[in-house]
Amino acid sequence: MPTPGEPTPPTRQTPAAARTHGQAAPAGNWAVGMLMATTPCSARDALRILATAADLADVAVEDLAAAMTATACGTALPARLERALRLSVEAARTRAPAGGPRAAGLAPNPARTEEVLTRLRGCQARLAAAPHDPAALRAMDDTAYTLCVLMGRPTALEAITAAEELLAATPTL
């Protein structure tokens, strides 16, 4: 506890603390939706990106989320926040080392893979149009998770890459 006269350090909330009863704050929902649509990633990964960017910029998660949602109204994101967010997204998009987890056993059915990948792209477009929509957030999160499990990959980005590689290697009839 700071002594009288000592400045109080800024408080930053973790992704878990930023949620109330399992739900992100309204600005947080919008920011999470924006990240899920643009990265693409799951809600958990979007919260992690948001928290990492807030830590890098030394601001509260809520403040970063509010600044991100203000961009929808034409307000520019401050350079410091934009840089921190860009670094966090780039780190999330970085692929795991080549020795990372690989799918074991049978390859997924190409038709099912194409179906889930198409559904993910649809969810991504829906979320880009309405980043605050809880149903769109859930649909994107569920579809990203399904693709991760189907492809045996830990992140949505790796699962998308693996699915696209599988579909590119599959001969068409």
C-alpha positions in Angstrom: 0.0 0.0 0.0 1.5 3.4 -1.0 2.4 5.8 1.8 0.6 9.2 1.9 2.0 11.5 -0.8 3.4 8.5 -2.8 1.9 8.2 -6.3 -0.4 5.3 -6.8 0.8 2.9 -9.5 -1.5 2.5 -12.4 -3.7 -0.6 -12.1 -3.8 -3.0 -15.0 -6.3 -5.8 -15.1 -5.6 -9.2 -16.4 -8.0 -10.7 -19.0 -9.7 -12.7 -16.3 -10.2 -9.5 -14.1 -11.4 -7.6 -17.1 -14.4 -9.9 -17.3 -17.4 -9.7 -15.1 -19.1 -13.1 -14.5 -17.5 -14.6 -17.6 -18.3 -11.6 -19.8 -15.9 -8.9 -21.0 -17.0 -5.3 -20.4 -18.9 -3.7 -23.3 -15.8 -1.9 -24.7 -13.9 -5.1 -24.1 -16.4 -7.1 -26.1 -16.0 -4.8 -29.0 -12.2 -4.8 -28.8 -12.1 -8.6 -28.5 -14.4 -8.9 -31.5 -12.2 -6.5 -33.5 -9.2 -8.6 -32.7 -10.9 -11.9 -33.4 -12.0 -10.7 -36.8 -8.7 -9.2 -37.9 -6.1 -11.7 -36.4 -8.1 -14.3 -36.6 -8.0 -15.9 -33.2 -10.2 -17.3 -30.4 -11.7 -15.1 -27.7 -9.1 -16.4 -25.2 -6.3 -15.4 -27.6 -7.9 -12.0 -28.3 -8.0 -11.3 -24.5 -4.4 -12.3 -24.3 -3.4 -10.0 -27.1 -5.4 -7.2 -25.5 -3.7 -7.8 -22.1 -0.2 -8.0 -23.6 -0.8 -4.7 -25.6 -2.0 -3.0 -22.4 1.0 -4.2 -20.5 3.3 -3.0 -23.3 1.6 0.4 -23.4 1.4 0.6 -19.6 -2.3 1.3 -19.6 -5.3 -0.5 -18.2 -7.0 -3.1 -20.4 -10.3 -1.1 -20.2 -8.5 2.0 -21.5 -7.0 0.2 -24.4 -10.3 -1.4 -25.2 -12.1 2.0 -25.0 -9.5 3.6 -27.3 -9.9 0.7 -29.8 -13.7 1.1 -29.9 -13.3 4.8 -30.4 -11.6 4.1 -33.7 -14.9 2.9 -35.0 -16.2 6.5 -34.6 -13.2 8.0 -36.4 -10.9 8.7 -33.5 -7.3 7.8 -34.2 -5.7 5.3 -31.9 -2.7 7.0 -30.1 0.6 6.0 -31.6 1.8 4.4 -28.4 -1.3 2.2 -28.2 -1.2 1.3 -31.9 2.5 0.3 -31.6 1.8 -1.9 -28.6 -1.2 -3.5 -30.2 0.7 -4.1 -33.5 3.5 -5.8 -31.6 1.0 -8.0 -29.6 -0.8 -9.1 -32.8 2.5 -9.8 -34.6 3.6 -12.0 -31.6 0.3 -13.8 -31.7 0.6 -14.4 -35.4 4.1 -15.8 -35.1 4.1 -19.5 -35.9 5.4 -22.0 -33.5 8.9 -23.6 -34.2 9.0 -26.4 -36.7 9.2 -29.0 -33.9 5.8 -27.9 -32.6 2.7 -30.1 -32.2 1.7 -32.0 -35.3 -1.4 -33.9 -36.1 -1.1 -37.6 -35.4 -2.9 -40.4 -37.0 -5.3 -39.8 -39.9 -5.5 -36.6 -41.8 -8.8 -34.7 -41.5 -11.5 -35.2 -44.2 -10.9 -32.5 -46.8 -14.7 -31.9 -47.2 -15.1 -31.3 -43.5 -12.0 -29.2 -43.4 -13.3 -27.0 -46.2 -16.7 -26.7 -44.4 -15.2 -25.6 -41.1 -12.8 -23.2 -42.9 -15.7 -21.7 -44.9 -17.7 -21.3 -41.7 -14.8 -19.6 -40.0 -14.4 -17.1 -42.8 -18.1 -16.4 -42.6 -17.8 -15.8 -38.8 -14.9 -13.6 -39.4 -16.9 -11.4 -41.8 -19.8 -11.3 -39.5 -17.6 -10.3 -36.6 -15.9 -7.6 -38.7 -19.3 -6.1 -39.4 -20.4 -6.3 -35.7 -17.5 -6.7 -33.4 -19.7 -6.2 -30.3 -22.2 -8.9 -31.1 -22.0 -11.6 -28.5 -23.5 -14.3 -30.8 -20.8 -13.5 -33.5 -18.1 -13.7 -30.8 -19.3 -17.1 -29.7 -19.7 -18.4 -33.2 -16.2 -17.3 -34.1 -14.7 -18.7 -30.9 -16.5 -22.1 -31.4 -15.5 -22.3 -35.1 -11.9 -21.4 -34.4 -11.8 -24.1 -31.6 -13.4 -26.7 -33.9 -10.8 -25.9 -36.6 -8.0 -26.2 -34.0 -9.2 -29.6 -32.9 -9.8 -30.8 -36.4 -6.3 -29.8 -37.6 -4.6 -30.7 -34.3 -3.1 -27.2 -33.9 -2.9 -25.1 -30.8 -3.8 -21.7 -32.4 -6.4 -20.6 -34.9 -3.7 -19.1 -37.2 -1.8 -22.4 -37.3 -5.1 -24.4 -37.9 -6.1 -22.1 -40.7 -2.6 -22.4 -42.3 -2.7 -26.2 -41.9 -6.3 -26.4 -43.4 -5.3 -24.2 -46.4 -2.3 -26.4 -47.0 -4.3 -29.6 -46.8 -6.9 -28.2 -49.2 -4.3 -27.0 -51.6 -2.7 -30.5 -51.6 -6.0 -32.3 -52.1 -6.8 -33.1 -55.7 -10.2 -31.8 -56.9 -12.6 -34.1 -58.6 
